[in-house]
């Protein structure tokens, strides 16, 4: 009789809804002894040179902005591509150097440094809008300042409201939007497998994955069954506070949230703790 490893998935089937980093995520699950079920739940659609980005560039070149906040690494790259379709990189980076640059965590920091941009303030973990505001309060008060915010797939109303309540004049700069995947069959198969008890754990790495999962299930008439399975038979892992807030607001469980909001710690934490919840006491039967 084989012995189980208490710190691994031990053959558990684990669904992950990551899209851009689907391959690395699957690799992490496999290295922790799980069987990865890839079901991308969103795609990123670059917005290109839209009027808002063009206006941001004009104001940046004019020296209008005191502070520029970058929310995501992919957003930095999409924004750079959109800007550089219009002007040279050197021109907009020189203008950006006249402002104070804030990065919401390591990913936008890495993307900015790859462009040669000086980062004046990096927001600490868990990198939510709350930490962004607290870091600004402590090191870079924004009262009376013109603040541009590179947004992610949707507008962060809490961050914008927090900045405005502190007296900042805020200019949101959307660089991309979130949309449903072009191919919905992988996520539909994953939903069916969760309901059938064939998946022992699910891993959410963004709040929008939760939104889209429930949207697709609702459209297909399986939302009630999906909710029941997530509550009773499937361990739910959330990468961090923002995703956990989304799960909680929609009445879904948060069984595991890692100390550090990154994919590696999320996979490791769920691999080590999935047995605690009594939802998947043994690897579910194979999917048909």
Secondary structure, 3 states (H helix, E strand, C coil): CCCCCCCCCCCCEEEECCCCCHHHHHHHHHHCCCEEEECCCCEEEECCCCHHHHHHHHHHHCCCCCEEEECCHHHHHHHHHHHHCCCCHHHHHHHHCCCEEEECCHHHHHHHHHCCCCCCEECCCCCCHHHHHHHHHHHCCCCCCEEEEEECCCCCHHHHHHHHHCCCEEEEEECEEEECCCCCHHHHHHHHHHHCCCCCEEEECCHHHHHHHHHHHHHHCCHHHHHHHHHHCCEEEECCHHHHHHHHHCCCCCCEECCCCCHHHHHHHHHHHHHHHCCCCCCCCCCC
